[in-house]
Amino acid sequence: ESENKSKIVEYVLDYIHSDFMEDISLEQIAEKVSLSPGYFSKVFKKEMGQGFVKYLTAYRLERAKEKLTESNMKIVDICKSVGIPDLSYFCYVFRKETGLSPDEYRKKYR
């Protein structure tokens, strides 16, 4: 599908996929690609079908699911390793997304 993506969005996706564990904000990314946050947000949403923050969070949760099922890492370490340093927020977002707590997910899909 990448032939339909602008160079900017491709760059941002590469950046997310390699640096998702870092502290990434919409403002930071917009600055990297020399666009205003509002305009960047619009471009990203138009091309990706979802907002930047939603995409970033979903990507991080996918990486967390892998770590939950493929490693013995503690959940507190997993959330930090995917760029969501606040454990309670991580658990909240994870449950909202999957319907399970990280611990339940691990037990179910291991």
VMD Tcl script that draws the C-alpha trace (Angstrom):
set ca {
  {0.00 0.00 0.00}
  {2.97 2.31 0.40}
  {2.68 3.66 -3.16}
  {-0.27 5.70 -1.89}
  {1.67 7.16 1.03}
  {3.40 10.49 0.84}
  {7.11 10.64 1.63}
  {6.24 12.46 4.84}
  {3.92 9.74 6.11}
  {6.36 7.01 5.05}
  {9.12 8.78 6.97}
  {6.89 9.10 10.05}
  {5.86 5.43 9.89}
  {9.52 4.36 9.65}
  {10.29 6.62 12.59}
  {7.45 5.19 14.69}
  {8.40 1.61 13.82}
  {12.01 2.13 14.85}
  {11.62 4.57 17.78}
  {8.19 3.73 19.25}
  {9.80 3.14 22.65}
  {10.91 6.77 22.82}
  {8.78 9.64 24.04}
  {7.10 10.71 20.78}
  {4.62 13.55 20.49}
  {2.62 14.86 17.57}
  {4.35 18.24 17.99}
  {7.81 16.64 17.84}
  {7.00 14.68 14.70}
  {5.38 17.68 13.02}
  {8.55 19.64 13.71}
  {10.72 16.85 12.25}
  {8.78 16.99 8.99}
  {8.53 20.81 9.04}
  {4.74 21.00 9.21}
  {2.43 22.58 11.74}
  {1.00 20.02 14.18}
  {-2.52 20.69 12.88}
  {-1.60 20.22 9.25}
  {0.57 17.16 9.91}
  {-2.27 15.62 11.91}
  {-4.66 16.16 9.01}
  {-2.26 14.70 6.43}
  {-1.55 11.65 8.60}
  {-5.22 10.97 9.30}
  {-6.16 11.37 5.64}
  {-3.51 8.89 4.50}
  {-3.69 6.41 7.38}
  {-7.40 6.50 8.15}
  {-6.71 7.17 11.83}
  {-5.06 9.87 13.88}
  {-1.35 9.92 14.67}
  {-1.71 9.32 18.42}
  {-4.20 6.48 17.86}
  {-1.84 4.86 15.34}
  {1.17 5.23 17.63}
  {-0.73 3.77 20.59}
  {-2.03 0.84 18.53}
  {1.49 0.13 17.26}
  {2.87 0.21 20.80}
  {0.14 -2.15 22.00}
  {0.95 -4.60 19.20}
  {4.58 -4.67 20.33}
  {3.42 -5.10 23.95}
  {1.24 -8.08 22.97}
  {4.26 -9.73 21.34}
  {6.33 -9.21 24.47}
  {3.53 -10.50 26.71}
  {3.24 -13.75 24.78}
  {6.88 -14.28 23.79}
  {8.81 -13.22 26.88}
  {8.80 -13.40 30.67}
  {9.32 -9.65 31.01}
  {7.43 -8.02 33.86}
  {4.45 -5.98 32.72}
  {5.95 -2.84 34.25}
  {9.06 -3.38 32.07}
  {7.01 -4.13 28.98}
  {5.04 -0.90 29.21}
  {8.26 1.10 29.52}
  {9.84 -0.81 26.65}
  {7.00 0.14 24.29}
  {7.05 3.82 25.20}
  {4.20 3.99 27.72}
  {6.03 4.58 31.00}
  {2.91 4.92 33.18}
  {1.83 1.41 34.21}
  {-1.73 2.29 35.19}
  {-2.28 4.20 31.94}
  {-0.79 1.30 29.99}
  {-3.15 -1.17 31.70}
  {-6.12 1.13 31.07}
  {-5.33 1.54 27.35}
  {-4.50 -2.15 26.97}
  {-7.81 -3.24 28.51}
  {-9.73 -0.67 26.48}
  {-8.15 -2.04 23.30}
  {-8.23 -5.80 24.01}
  {-10.89 -6.27 26.70}
  {-8.24 -7.96 28.86}
  {-5.65 -6.82 31.35}
  {-2.04 -7.40 30.22}
  {-1.83 -10.29 32.71}
  {-5.04 -11.90 31.41}
  {-3.85 -11.44 27.85}
  {-0.56 -13.17 28.64}
  {-2.32 -16.12 30.29}
  {-4.81 -16.46 27.44}
  {-2.43 -16.20 24.46}
  {0.74 -17.73 25.73}
}
mol new
graphics top color blue
foreach p $ca { graphics top sphere $p radius 0.5 }
foreach p [lrange $ca 0 end-1] q [lrange $ca 1 end] { graphics top cylinder $p $q radius 0.2 }
display resetview
